[in-house]
Amino acid sequence: MNYSQARWTDDDDRYEPLLSEKSSETVSTEDGPLPDDLTRDSLTLPDVSEPELARHYTRLSQTNYGVESGPFPLGSCTMKYNPSFTEDLAASPDAAVHPDQPTETTQGTLELLYRLQDYLGRIGGMDAVSLQPPAGAAGEFAGILVAKAYHEHNGEDRSEVLIPESAHGTNFASAAMAGYDVVSLAGDDDGRVDLDALEAAVGEETAALMLTNPNTLGLFERDIEAIAEIVHDAGGLLYYDGANLNALLGRARPGDMGFDVMHYNVHKTFATPHGGGGPGAGPIGVTDELAPFLPAPRVAESGGGYEYVDPDRSMGKVHGFYGNWPVLLKAYAYIARLGDAGLADASAKAVLNANYLAEQIDYEIPFGPFHHEFVASAGEQDAADVAKRMLDYGVHPPTTKWPEIVPEALMTEPTEAESRRTLDQLAAAFDAVAGESDETLASAPESTAARRIDQVRAAREPRLSWQSLDE
């Protein structure tokens, strides 16, 4: 029996009562020692002991599954383990600076940001970097706005952005938000960009091609130099979605492939926290000719110190301050700790782990070999049911139903952090579910605190305030 099956013995054990349900009485703020003008009217709080409070929140934490609970192979999302030392650094009193402080009082912070700009530029093969965008999607949007500002400066009113059909949904959204018409490109039979389709699509209206390399199937675009030439000959720019940079660290650079602008997902690539809506960071890098259009400000050296400067023809601001400092600090610490050799080793193990796991499971895998991730097909089974059943085997399931070019997709990325033992644990869960009946899958999960949730209703009709079960 795995650990998740051992946690609960019946439905009553699964349910953790609210504190108000545990309390035999409540305490009203009206009875407190504070003046009336400092208290809320008729606010009642549960009256529980400290052990009850500690046990409540500990039990709640035990019902959640995170990357510190076990393998978390969400494809494309790159749920990397976040080293604790980076959290310690971000929580250090020395890191507690206010963005409105005068620059002369934050020289250490500015120096670290300047060094991170340099690190990211060298890793991506880019000439200039802005740390300002506060998330990967914000980085995408900023990168496309930089491209737009570049074309407008050159007197060109281009209207289209080309995007492969397997691209992340945010690519389509970022291009549309920037005012472009989106042209979707079909892939070829081996899951990569179809050069004939690309040549037919590019033209005077092409502002950019947004591309992920390796792509969302975990496949490297072998014709990337030809792709870059086709786009550049048409006067367009090549945009790199940094979601899968984890597969290339220390081994290949988007700038060397012909990309003009890119964003970095530091939460995917450099192990800062991921999920929960933030905080995040999505720095962007560009070539020299696009550097004048970067968001303002950037950090630059000045007279033996550091200061904020605005690029000559900046597309403007995308964030109130210069990036999310604690998140950027964690990314810097991760890069500095690993160094060149460590980054190259991380990407090698990410590729090795993905290909090893792909060889172990019984599900059909239509492409390969892979870089850091692969997409299997659940075949006749429903991919969502497969995912729910895998929870009963003590592991987190992969991403499901996407990309849609693989039927009943199971998009899987184990990352470099997992050992062979945990990869074998994942493979055993995949294979166990592959042999189960549709009836078993349809009733899964059986062992989790929450089971079959109406996800659509929860999103459309969220209950934002608590009501007792009797109401």
C-alpha positions as CSV (number, residue, x, y, z in Angstrom):
1,M,0.0,0.0,0.0
2,N,1.4,3.4,-0.9
3,Y,1.4,6.4,1.4
4,S,-1.6,8.1,-0.2
5,Q,-3.8,5.0,0.2
6,A,-2.7,4.7,3.9
7,R,-3.7,8.2,4.8
8,W,-7.5,7.7,4.9
9,T,-9.6,4.8,6.1
10,D,-13.1,6.1,5.3
11,D,-14.9,9.2,4.1
12,D,-15.1,10.8,7.6
13,D,-11.3,10.6,7.9
14,R,-10.9,12.5,4.6
15,Y,-12.8,15.5,5.8
16,E,-10.9,18.0,8.0
17,P,-13.5,20.2,9.8
18,L,-13.1,23.9,9.7
19,L,-11.8,25.6,12.9
20,S,-15.3,27.0,13.5
21,E,-16.7,23.5,13.4
22,K,-14.1,22.3,15.8
23,S,-14.7,25.0,18.3
24,S,-17.3,24.5,21.0
25,E,-17.7,28.3,21.4
26,T,-16.6,31.5,19.6
27,V,-14.9,34.6,20.7
28,S,-16.4,37.9,19.5
29,T,-14.1,40.9,18.8
30,E,-16.7,43.1,20.6
31,D,-15.6,41.5,23.8
32,G,-11.9,42.3,23.3
33,P,-9.7,44.9,24.9
34,L,-9.3,47.1,21.8
35,P,-11.3,50.4,21.3
36,D,-14.5,50.1,19.3
37,D,-13.1,52.1,16.4
38,L,-10.3,49.5,16.0
39,T,-12.5,46.4,15.9
40,R,-14.8,44.9,13.3
41,D,-18.5,44.6,14.1
42,S,-19.8,41.2,15.1
43,L,-16.7,39.3,13.9
44,T,-16.5,36.0,15.7
45,L,-13.4,33.8,15.8
46,P,-13.2,30.1,16.8
47,D,-11.9,29.4,20.3
48,V,-9.4,26.5,19.9
49,S,-6.3,25.5,21.8
50,E,-2.8,25.9,20.3
51,P,-2.4,22.1,19.8
52,E,-5.8,22.0,18.0
53,L,-4.7,24.9,15.7
54,A,-1.3,23.3,14.9
55,R,-2.9,19.9,14.2
56,H,-5.5,21.5,11.9
57,Y,-3.1,23.2,9.6
58,T,-0.7,20.3,9.7
59,R,-3.5,18.0,8.6
60,L,-4.5,20.4,5.9
61,S,-1.0,20.4,4.6
62,Q,-1.0,16.6,4.5
63,T,-4.0,16.6,2.1
64,N,-2.0,18.6,-0.5
65,Y,0.5,17.1,-2.9
66,G,3.5,19.2,-3.8
67,V,7.0,18.7,-5.3
68,E,8.3,18.0,-1.7
69,S,5.7,15.2,-1.4
70,G,7.0,13.2,-4.4
71,P,7.5,13.3,-8.2
72,F,5.5,15.9,-9.9
73,P,5.8,15.3,-13.7
74,L,3.5,18.0,-15.1
75,G,4.6,18.3,-18.8
76,S,5.6,21.8,-20.0
77,C,5.1,23.3,-16.6
78,T,8.4,22.0,-15.3
79,M,7.7,21.5,-11.6
80,K,11.3,21.6,-10.4
81,Y,12.3,21.1,-6.8
82,N,13.2,24.5,-5.3
83,P,16.3,24.3,-3.2
84,S,15.8,25.5,0.3
85,F,18.9,27.6,0.4
86,T,17.4,30.0,-2.1
87,E,14.4,30.5,0.1
88,D,16.7,31.2,3.0
89,L,18.5,33.9,1.0
90,A,15.2,35.5,-0.1
91,A,14.0,35.6,3.6
92,S,17.3,37.1,4.9
93,P,17.0,40.5,6.6
94,D,19.8,41.7,4.3
95,A,17.5,41.0,1.3
96,A,14.7,43.2,2.7
97,V,14.9,46.3,0.6
98,H,12.1,48.6,-0.5
99,P,11.8,49.5,-4.2
100,D,11.5,53.2,-3.4
101,Q,14.8,53.4,-1.6
102,P,17.4,55.7,-3.1
103,T,19.8,53.9,-5.3
104,E,22.7,54.8,-3.2
105,T,21.2,52.7,-0.4
106,T,20.6,49.6,-2.6
107,Q,23.9,49.2,-4.5
108,G,24.2,45.6,-3.4
109,T,20.8,44.8,-4.8
110,L,21.4,46.6,-8.0
111,E,24.8,44.8,-8.5
112,L,23.1,41.4,-8.1
113,L,20.4,42.4,-10.6
114,Y,23.1,43.6,-13.0
115,R,24.9,40.3,-12.7
116,L,21.7,38.4,-13.2
117,Q,21.1,40.3,-16.4
118,D,24.6,39.2,-17.5
119,Y,24.0,35.6,-16.5
120,L,20.8,35.3,-18.4
121,G,22.2,37.1,-21.4
122,R,25.1,34.6,-21.6
123,I,22.8,31.6,-21.0
124,G,20.4,32.6,-23.7
125,G,22.9,34.1,-26.2
126,M,21.2,37.5,-25.9
127,D,22.9,40.9,-26.0
128,A,20.7,42.7,-23.5
129,V,18.2,41.6,-20.8
130,S,15.4,43.2,-18.9
131,L,14.3,41.7,-15.6
132,Q,11.1,43.8,-15.3
133,P,8.3,41.4,-16.5
134,P,6.7,39.8,-13.4
135,A,5.7,36.5,-15.0
136,G,6.4,34.3,-18.0
137,A,3.2,35.4,-19.8
138,A,4.1,39.0,-19.0
139,G,7.5,38.4,-20.5
140,E,5.9,37.0,-23.6
141,F,3.7,40.1,-23.9
142,A,6.7,42.4,-23.3
143,G,8.8,40.6,-25.9
144,I,6.1,40.9,-28.5
145,L,5.7,44.6,-27.7
146,V,9.4,45.1,-28.1
147,A,9.2,43.5,-31.5
148,K,6.2,45.7,-32.4
149,A,8.1,48.8,-31.3
150,Y,11.0,47.8,-33.4
151,H,8.9,47.4,-36.6
152,E,7.1,50.6,-35.9
153,H,10.4,52.4,-35.5
154,N,11.4,51.1,-38.9
155,G,8.2,52.4,-40.4
156,E,6.6,49.0,-40.9
157,D,3.0,48.2,-39.9
158,R,3.1,44.4,-39.8
159,S,-0.1,42.7,-38.7
160,E,0.6,39.0,-38.2
161,V,2.3,36.7,-35.8
162,L,2.9,33.0,-36.8
163,I,2.5,30.4,-34.0
164,P,2.7,26.6,-34.3
165,E,-0.4,24.7,-33.4
166,S,1.4,23.0,-30.5
167,A,2.5,26.3,-28.9
168,H,1.5,27.3,-25.4
169,G,-1.8,29.1,-25.2
170,T,-0.2,32.2,-23.8
171,N,1.6,32.6,-27.2
172,F,-1.7,33.1,-29.0
173,A,-3.0,35.4,-26.2
174,S,0.2,37.5,-26.1
175,A,0.2,38.1,-29.8
176,A,-3.5,38.9,-29.8
177,M,-3.2,41.3,-26.9
178,A,-0.4,43.1,-28.8
179,G,-2.9,43.7,-31.6
180,Y,-1.7,41.1,-34.0
181,D,-3.6,38.6,-36.1
182,V,-2.6,35.1,-35.2
183,V,-1.7,32.6,-37.9
184,S,-1.6,29.0,-36.7
185,L,1.0,26.7,-38.3
186,A,0.4,23.0,-38.7
187,G,3.3,20.7,-37.9
188,D,4.8,18.0,-40.1
189,D,4.5,14.3,-39.6
190,D,7.4,14.1,-37.1
191,G,5.9,16.8,-34.8
192,R,8.1,19.7,-35.9
193,V,7.6,22.8,-37.9
194,D,6.6,22.1,-41.5
195,L,9.0,24.2,-43.6
196,D,6.7,24.3,-46.6
197,A,3.8,25.5,-44.5
198,L,6.1,28.2,-42.9
199,E,7.3,29.4,-46.3
200,A,3.7,29.7,-47.5
201,A,2.6,31.6,-44.4
202,V,5.4,34.3,-44.1
203,G,5.3,37.5,-46.0
204,E,5.3,41.3,-45.7
205,E,2.7,41.1,-42.9
206,T,4.8,38.8,-40.7
207,A,6.0,40.5,-37.5
208,A,7.3,37.4,-35.8
209,L,7.3,33.7,-35.5
210,M,6.8,32.5,-31.8
211,L,8.5,29.2,-31.3
212,T,9.4,26.9,-28.4
213,N,12.6,24.8,-28.9
214,P,12.5,22.0,-27.9
215,N,8.8,22.1,-28.7
216,T,5.9,21.0,-26.6
217,L,6.3,17.4,-27.7
218,G,9.9,17.5,-26.3
219,L,11.4,17.5,-29.9
220,F,14.2,19.7,-31.0
221,E,13.5,21.7,-34.1
222,R,16.4,20.3,-36.2
223,D,15.7,22.8,-39.0
224,I,16.0,25.8,-36.7
225,E,18.6,27.6,-38.8
226,A,16.4,27.2,-41.9
227,I,13.4,28.4,-39.9
228,A,15.3,31.5,-38.8
229,E,16.4,32.3,-42.4
230,I,12.9,32.0,-43.7
231,V,11.5,34.4,-41.1
232,H,14.4,36.9,-41.4
233,D,14.2,36.9,-45.2
234,A,10.6,38.0,-44.9
235,G,11.6,40.8,-42.5
236,G,10.1,39.2,-39.4
237,L,11.6,38.4,-36.0
238,L,12.1,35.1,-34.4
239,Y,10.7,34.9,-30.8
240,Y,11.8,32.2,-28.4
241,D,9.4,30.9,-25.8
242,G,11.7,30.0,-22.9
243,A,9.3,27.5,-21.4
244,N,11.6,24.6,-22.4
245,L,15.0,26.2,-21.8
246,N,15.5,23.6,-19.1
247,A,16.5,21.1,-21.8
248,L,19.3,23.3,-23.3
249,L,21.1,24.8,-20.3
250,G,24.8,25.0,-20.9
251,R,24.5,23.1,-24.2
252,A,22.7,25.3,-26.7
253,R,21.6,29.0,-26.8
254,P,18.6,30.5,-28.6
255,G,20.6,33.5,-29.7
256,D,23.0,31.2,-31.6
257,M,20.0,29.6,-33.3
258,G,18.9,32.9,-34.8
259,F,16.3,34.0,-32.2
260,D,16.0,37.8,-31.8
261,V,14.0,38.0,-28.6
262,M,13.1,35.6,-25.8
263,H,11.6,35.3,-22.4
264,Y,13.0,33.3,-19.5
265,N,10.7,31.3,-17.2
266,V,12.8,31.5,-14.1
267,H,10.2,29.4,-12.3
268,K,10.7,26.6,-14.8
269,T,14.4,27.0,-15.6
270,F,16.0,28.3,-12.5
271,A,14.0,26.7,-9.7
272,T,12.1,29.7,-8.2
273,P,8.6,28.8,-6.9
274,H,5.9,27.9,-9.5
275,G,2.2,28.0,-9.3
276,G,-0.4,29.6,-7.1
277,G,-0.6,32.8,-9.2
278,G,2.8,34.2,-8.3
279,P,4.9,36.0,-7.5
280,G,6.8,35.1,-10.6
281,A,9.4,36.6,-13.0
282,G,9.7,36.5,-16.8
283,P,12.8,38.4,-17.9
284,I,13.3,39.0,-21.6
285,G,16.5,39.0,-23.6
286,V,17.1,40.6,-27.0
287,T,19.7,41.1,-29.6
288,D,21.6,44.4,-30.0
289,E,19.2,45.9,-32.6
290,L,16.2,45.4,-30.3
291,A,17.9,46.6,-27.0
292,P,16.8,50.2,-27.4
293,F,13.2,49.1,-27.2
294,L,13.4,47.1,-23.9
295,P,11.1,48.0,-21.0
296,A,12.3,50.8,-18.8
297,P,14.3,50.9,-16.6
298,R,17.3,48.6,-16.8
299,V,20.2,48.3,-14.4
300,A,23.5,49.7,-15.7
301,E,27.0,50.4,-14.4
302,S,27.7,54.0,-13.6
303,G,30.8,55.6,-12.1
304,G,31.9,52.6,-10.1
305,G,28.3,51.9,-9.0
306,Y,24.9,50.9,-10.4
307,E,21.8,52.9,-11.5
308,Y,18.6,52.6,-13.3
309,V,18.6,53.8,-16.9
310,D,15.9,54.0,-19.6
311,P,16.6,52.5,-23.0
312,D,16.6,55.1,-25.8
313,R,13.3,54.0,-27.5
314,S,11.8,52.0,-24.7
315,M,8.3,50.4,-25.3
316,G,7.5,51.5,-21.7
317,K,6.9,49.9,-18.4
318,V,5.3,46.5,-17.8
319,H,5.7,46.4,-14.0
320,G,5.6,49.0,-11.2
321,F,9.1,48.3,-10.2
322,Y,12.2,46.6,-11.6
323,G,10.9,43.0,-11.4
324,N,10.0,40.8,-8.4
325,W,13.2,41.1,-6.3
326,P,12.9,38.0,-4.1
327,V,12.1,35.8,-7.1
328,L,15.1,37.2,-9.1
329,L,17.3,36.7,-6.1
330,K,16.4,33.0,-6.0
331,A,17.1,32.6,-9.7
332,Y,20.5,34.3,-9.3
333,A,21.4,32.1,-6.3
334,Y,20.5,28.9,-8.3
335,I,22.6,29.9,-11.3
336,A,25.5,31.0,-9.2
337,R,25.5,27.8,-7.1
338,L,25.4,25.5,-10.1
339,G,27.8,27.4,-12.4
340,D,28.4,26.4,-16.0
341,A,29.1,22.8,-15.3
342,G,26.1,22.4,-13.0
343,L,23.7,23.9,-15.5
344,A,24.9,21.6,-18.2
345,D,24.6,18.7,-15.9
346,A,21.0,19.7,-15.0
347,S,20.0,19.8,-18.7
348,A,21.7,16.4,-19.4
349,K,19.8,14.8,-16.5
350,A,16.5,16.3,-17.5
351,V,16.9,14.8,-21.0
352,L,18.1,11.5,-19.6
353,N,15.2,11.2,-17.1
354,A,12.6,12.0,-19.8
355,N,13.9,9.4,-22.2
356,Y,14.3,6.8,-19.4
357,L,10.8,7.2,-18.2
358,A,9.4,7.1,-21.7
359,E,11.0,3.7,-22.2
360,Q,9.5,2.3,-19.1
361,I,5.8,2.9,-19.5
362,D,3.2,0.9,-21.4
363,Y,1.4,3.7,-23.0
364,E,1.9,4.6,-26.7
365,I,4.4,7.4,-27.4
366,P,4.1,8.6,-31.0
367,F,7.3,10.6,-31.2
368,G,10.9,10.5,-30.0
369,P,13.6,10.5,-28.9
370,F,13.0,13.4,-26.6
371,H,14.6,16.2,-24.7
372,H,13.2,17.1,-21.3
373,E,9.6,15.9,-21.8
374,F,7.5,13.5,-23.8
375,V,3.8,13.1,-24.7
376,A,2.2,9.7,-24.4
377,S,-1.3,8.8,-25.5
378,A,-3.8,7.2,-23.2
379,G,-5.4,5.5,-26.3
380,E,-8.9,4.2,-25.5
381,Q,-8.7,5.4,-21.9
382,D,-9.7,8.9,-20.9
383,A,-6.6,10.9,-20.1
384,A,-8.3,12.8,-17.3
385,D,-9.4,9.5,-15.7
386,V,-5.9,8.2,-16.0
387,A,-4.6,11.2,-14.1
388,K,-7.2,10.9,-11.3
389,R,-6.3,7.2,-10.9
390,M,-2.6,7.9,-10.7
391,L,-3.2,9.9,-7.5
392,D,-4.2,6.6,-5.8
393,Y,-0.7,5.3,-6.5
394,G,0.9,8.1,-4.6
395,V,2.3,10.2,-7.4
396,H,1.1,13.3,-9.2
397,P,-0.2,12.8,-12.7
398,P,1.2,14.4,-15.9
399,T,-0.5,17.2,-17.8
400,T,-3.5,15.8,-19.7
401,K,-5.4,16.5,-22.9
402,W,-2.7,18.8,-24.3
403,P,-1.2,19.2,-26.8
404,E,-4.3,18.2,-28.8
405,I,-2.2,16.8,-31.7
406,V,-1.7,13.7,-29.5
407,P,-5.0,11.9,-28.7
408,E,-5.7,11.7,-25.0
409,A,-2.4,13.3,-24.3
410,L,-0.3,12.5,-21.2
411,M,2.4,15.2,-21.2
412,T,5.2,14.2,-18.9
413,E,8.3,16.0,-17.6
414,P,10.1,14.4,-14.7
415,T,12.8,17.1,-14.5
416,E,16.5,16.5,-13.6
417,A,15.7,16.5,-9.9
418,E,14.2,12.9,-9.8
419,S,16.3,9.8,-9.1
420,R,15.9,6.5,-10.9
421,R,14.0,5.2,-7.9
422,T,11.3,7.9,-8.2
423,L,11.2,7.5,-12.0
424,D,10.6,3.8,-11.5
425,Q,7.8,4.7,-9.0
426,L,6.2,6.9,-11.7
427,A,6.6,4.1,-14.3
428,A,4.9,1.6,-12.0
429,A,1.9,4.0,-11.5
430,F,1.6,4.5,-15.3
431,D,1.7,0.8,-16.0
432,A,-0.7,-0.1,-13.2
433,V,-3.3,2.4,-14.5
434,A,-2.8,1.2,-18.1
435,G,-4.1,-2.2,-17.1
436,E,-7.2,-1.1,-15.3
437,S,-10.8,-1.1,-16.4
438,D,-12.8,2.0,-17.4
439,E,-15.0,1.4,-14.4
440,T,-12.1,1.6,-12.0
441,L,-10.8,4.7,-13.7
442,A,-14.2,6.4,-13.7
443,S,-14.5,6.1,-9.9
444,A,-11.0,7.3,-9.2
445,P,-9.5,8.7,-7.1
446,E,-10.4,6.6,-4.1
447,S,-7.8,7.7,-1.6
448,T,-7.5,11.5,-1.7
449,A,-9.1,14.1,0.6
450,A,-11.0,15.6,-2.4
451,R,-12.3,13.3,-5.1
452,R,-14.4,14.0,-8.2
453,I,-14.7,17.8,-8.2
454,D,-16.9,19.7,-10.6
455,Q,-14.1,21.8,-11.9
456,V,-16.2,23.8,-14.4
457,R,-18.7,24.7,-11.8
458,A,-16.0,25.6,-9.3
459,A,-14.5,28.0,-11.8
460,R,-17.7,29.5,-12.9
461,E,-19.5,29.6,-9.5
462,P,-16.8,30.0,-6.9
463,R,-18.0,30.1,-3.3
464,L,-16.1,33.0,-1.9
465,S,-17.4,32.9,1.6
466,W,-17.9,29.9,3.9
467,Q,-21.4,28.5,4.7
468,S,-22.0,25.6,6.9
469,L,-23.0,22.3,5.3
470,D,-26.4,22.6,6.9
471,E,-27.3,25.8,5.1
